[in-house]
């Protein structure tokens, strides 16, 4: 029930933030059908397409994403300095990557901390696996993606070559290929999580939406970096709400299925 309330609150909130409250009856009608779907990831992706259509913009949060990116760039400089001080320690880098998953528009009752404070939070769950020489790095929101660019440098300095993966179509405040010129980027179909389409290699995935997609479709080894932003995730992983988590895909599935 909490997850259904989350999507309803999220999408009605989108239209209010986008100054389209007159469109609430249309989105509620759409949501009455989508909340019946077995795939939460599909329901969220499809409902955001409806929001964009009702808002009259393919990428309704574009201006907001630019503001987040500007904040992220400033924080990324502090992150770079910290990693230089630790000789680009990979464990420190991954802790920062998980902690940076702080901004969100879609979690019921969620109130984020400021990014510049949040990036130093330590994880409540910290599991590591040996990363291979090549990884798919699945990005999340536009602000934290600026920090992920520095995290990618830490990976490379530790002998790991990341390829950024993003959705090809806008989804909430997530970063897109056009925001990452000059980097290796793979854009997957539509506006659903890229995790759905990755069937080989190793995944490093950021954020709740990519975590949820991995629970639904993940078939390859993965390291998941996110915050337990809602009561459901807090309860599943037995951590305080909003705690950063670093966990393998295998262990995350085992814990989720045991609930």
C-alpha positions as CSV (number, residue, x, y, z in Angstrom):
1,X,0.0,0.0,0.0
2,X,2.8,2.4,0.8
3,X,4.3,2.0,-2.7
4,X,0.9,2.8,-4.3
5,X,0.6,5.9,-2.1
6,X,4.1,6.9,-3.1
7,X,3.4,6.9,-6.9
8,X,0.1,8.8,-6.4
9,X,1.8,11.4,-4.1
10,X,4.8,11.7,-6.5
11,X,2.8,12.2,-9.7
12,X,0.2,14.6,-8.3
13,X,3.1,16.5,-6.6
14,X,4.8,16.7,-10.0
15,X,1.9,18.5,-11.6
16,X,1.6,20.9,-8.6
17,X,5.3,21.7,-8.8
18,X,5.0,22.2,-12.6
19,X,2.0,24.5,-12.0
20,X,-0.5,22.2,-13.7
21,X,-3.0,21.5,-10.8
22,X,-5.9,21.6,-13.3
23,X,-4.4,18.3,-14.8
24,X,-4.8,16.4,-11.5
25,X,-8.0,14.6,-12.6
26,X,-6.3,13.2,-15.7
27,X,-3.2,11.9,-13.8
28,X,-5.4,10.4,-11.1
29,X,-7.4,8.6,-13.8
30,X,-4.2,7.3,-15.4
31,X,-2.8,6.2,-12.0
32,X,-5.9,4.2,-11.1
33,X,-4.8,1.9,-13.9
34,X,-1.1,2.0,-13.5
35,X,-1.1,1.1,-9.8
36,X,-2.5,-2.3,-10.8
37,X,0.6,-3.2,-12.8
38,X,2.9,-5.8,-11.3
39,X,6.0,-3.8,-12.2
40,X,6.5,-0.8,-10.0
41,X,9.3,0.4,-12.3
42,X,7.0,0.4,-15.4
43,X,4.3,2.2,-13.5
44,X,6.6,5.0,-12.4
45,X,8.2,5.3,-15.9
46,X,4.8,5.3,-17.7
47,X,3.2,7.7,-15.3
48,X,6.1,10.2,-15.7
49,X,5.5,10.1,-19.5
50,X,1.9,11.1,-18.7
51,X,3.1,14.0,-16.4
52,X,5.4,15.3,-19.2
53,X,2.5,15.2,-21.7
54,X,0.1,17.0,-19.4
55,X,2.8,19.5,-18.5
56,X,3.4,20.2,-22.2
57,X,7.1,19.5,-22.0
58,X,9.2,16.5,-23.0
59,X,11.6,17.3,-20.1
60,X,9.6,19.2,-17.6
61,X,12.3,19.3,-14.9
62,X,15.1,20.5,-17.3
63,X,15.5,23.9,-15.6
64,X,15.6,22.3,-12.1
65,X,18.1,19.7,-13.3
66,X,20.4,22.5,-14.5
67,X,20.3,24.1,-11.0
68,X,21.1,20.7,-9.4
69,X,24.0,20.2,-11.8
70,X,25.4,23.6,-10.7
71,X,25.2,22.6,-7.1
72,X,26.7,19.2,-7.9
73,X,29.7,20.7,-9.6
74,X,30.5,22.8,-6.6
75,X,30.3,19.8,-4.3
76,X,32.2,17.6,-6.7
77,X,35.3,19.9,-6.2
78,X,35.2,19.2,-2.4
79,X,34.8,15.5,-3.2
80,X,37.8,15.6,-5.6
81,X,39.9,17.2,-2.9
82,X,38.9,14.6,-0.3
83,X,39.8,11.7,-2.7
84,X,43.1,13.3,-3.6
85,X,43.9,13.4,0.1
86,X,43.1,9.7,0.4
87,X,45.1,8.8,-2.8
88,X,41.9,8.1,-4.6
89,X,40.9,5.3,-2.1
90,X,38.1,3.3,-3.8
91,X,36.2,2.5,-0.5
92,X,36.0,6.2,0.3
93,X,34.8,6.9,-3.3
94,X,32.0,4.4,-3.1
95,X,30.9,5.7,0.3
96,X,30.6,9.2,-1.2
97,X,28.8,7.8,-4.2
98,X,26.1,6.1,-2.1
99,X,25.8,9.1,0.3
100,X,25.3,11.5,-2.7
101,X,22.0,9.8,-3.6
102,X,20.2,12.5,-1.6
103,X,17.9,14.4,-4.0
104,X,14.5,13.0,-5.0
105,X,11.1,14.2,-6.2
106,X,9.3,10.9,-5.9
107,X,9.5,9.4,-2.4
108,X,6.5,9.7,-0.1
109,X,7.3,12.1,2.8
110,X,11.0,12.3,2.0
111,X,13.0,15.4,3.0
112,X,16.6,15.5,1.8
113,X,19.6,17.0,3.4
114,X,21.8,19.5,1.5
115,X,24.1,17.7,-0.9
116,X,27.2,19.4,0.5
117,X,26.5,17.9,3.9
118,X,25.1,14.6,2.8
119,X,28.1,13.3,0.8
120,X,30.1,12.7,3.9
121,X,27.5,10.4,5.6
122,X,28.7,6.9,6.3
123,X,26.8,3.8,5.1
124,X,24.6,1.8,7.4
125,X,25.3,-1.3,5.3
126,X,28.7,-1.6,3.6
127,X,29.3,-4.6,1.5
128,X,32.0,-4.8,-1.1
129,X,32.8,-7.1,-4.0
130,X,35.7,-7.3,-6.3
131,X,35.0,-5.1,-9.2
132,X,36.1,-6.3,-12.7
133,X,38.1,-4.2,-15.1
134,X,35.0,-2.9,-16.9
135,X,31.7,-1.9,-15.3
136,X,28.5,-0.3,-16.4
137,X,27.9,2.7,-14.1
138,X,24.2,3.4,-14.1
139,X,23.6,7.1,-13.2
140,X,20.7,8.7,-11.3
141,X,19.8,12.4,-10.7
142,X,21.5,15.3,-12.4
143,X,23.1,16.8,-9.2
144,X,24.7,13.6,-7.9
145,X,25.9,12.8,-11.4
146,X,28.4,15.6,-11.2
147,X,29.9,13.7,-8.2
148,X,29.7,10.4,-10.1
149,X,32.1,11.9,-12.7
150,X,34.7,12.2,-9.9
151,X,33.9,8.8,-8.6
152,X,34.5,7.4,-12.1
153,X,37.9,9.0,-12.0
154,X,38.6,7.1,-8.8
155,X,37.5,3.9,-10.5
156,X,39.9,4.5,-13.4
157,X,42.7,5.3,-11.0
158,X,42.1,1.9,-9.4
159,X,42.2,0.1,-12.8
160,X,38.4,0.0,-13.4
161,X,37.0,1.4,-16.7
162,X,33.4,2.6,-16.2
163,X,30.9,3.2,-19.0
164,X,28.1,5.5,-17.9
165,X,24.6,4.3,-18.6
166,X,21.5,6.5,-18.8
167,X,17.9,6.5,-20.0
168,X,17.5,7.8,-23.5
169,X,14.3,9.7,-22.6
170,X,13.7,12.1,-19.7
171,X,12.6,10.7,-16.4
172,X,12.1,13.0,-13.4
173,X,15.4,14.7,-12.6
174,X,17.7,12.0,-14.0
175,X,20.7,12.9,-16.1
176,X,20.6,12.3,-19.8
177,X,23.3,11.6,-22.5
178,X,23.3,15.2,-23.6
179,X,24.4,16.3,-20.1
180,X,27.6,14.1,-20.4
181,X,29.4,15.2,-23.5
182,X,32.9,14.0,-23.6
183,X,32.3,10.8,-21.6
184,X,31.6,7.2,-22.6
185,X,27.8,6.9,-22.4
186,X,25.4,4.2,-23.3
187,X,21.7,5.3,-23.6
188,X,19.1,2.5,-23.2
189,X,15.6,2.5,-24.7
190,X,12.8,4.7,-23.3
191,X,12.6,6.3,-19.9
192,X,12.7,3.1,-17.8
193,X,15.7,2.2,-15.7
194,X,18.7,1.1,-17.8
195,X,19.1,-1.9,-15.5
196,X,16.3,-3.5,-17.4
197,X,18.4,-3.8,-20.5
198,X,21.8,-4.8,-19.2
199,X,22.3,-8.5,-19.6
200,X,26.0,-9.0,-19.4
201,X,29.0,-7.6,-17.6
202,X,28.9,-5.9,-14.1
203,X,26.6,-3.1,-12.9
204,X,27.3,-0.3,-10.5
205,X,23.9,1.3,-10.1
206,X,22.9,4.5,-8.3
207,X,19.6,5.3,-6.6
208,X,16.3,3.7,-5.6
209,X,14.8,3.4,-9.1
210,X,17.8,1.5,-10.3
211,X,17.7,-0.6,-7.2
212,X,14.1,-1.5,-7.7
213,X,14.7,-2.3,-11.4
214,X,17.5,-4.6,-10.4
215,X,15.1,-6.4,-8.0
216,X,12.7,-6.9,-10.9
217,X,15.1,-7.7,-13.8
218,X,18.7,-7.8,-12.6
219,X,20.5,-10.8,-14.0
220,X,24.2,-9.8,-13.8
221,X,26.4,-9.2,-10.8
222,X,25.9,-5.7,-9.4
223,X,26.9,-3.3,-6.6
224,X,24.0,-1.1,-5.6
225,X,24.5,2.4,-4.1
226,X,21.5,4.2,-2.7
227,X,19.8,5.7,0.3
228,X,16.9,4.0,2.2
229,X,14.7,7.1,1.6
230,X,11.4,5.5,2.5
231,X,9.9,3.5,5.4
232,X,9.6,0.4,3.2
233,X,13.4,0.3,2.5
234,X,14.2,1.3,6.0
235,X,12.2,-1.7,7.3
236,X,13.5,-4.2,4.6
237,X,17.2,-3.4,5.3
238,X,16.7,-2.7,9.1
239,X,18.5,0.7,8.9
240,X,17.4,4.2,9.9
241,X,15.5,6.0,7.2
242,X,17.7,7.9,4.7
243,X,20.8,5.8,5.5
244,X,23.3,5.2,2.6
245,X,23.6,1.6,1.6
246,X,26.3,-0.2,-0.4
247,X,25.3,-3.7,-1.2
248,X,25.7,-6.4,-3.8
249,X,22.8,-7.2,-6.0
250,X,22.8,-10.8,-4.8
251,X,22.6,-9.9,-1.1
252,X,20.0,-7.2,-1.8
253,X,17.8,-9.7,-3.5
254,X,18.3,-12.3,-0.8
255,X,17.2,-9.7,1.9
256,X,14.3,-8.4,-0.1
257,X,12.9,-11.9,-0.9
258,X,13.2,-12.9,2.8
259,X,10.7,-10.2,3.8
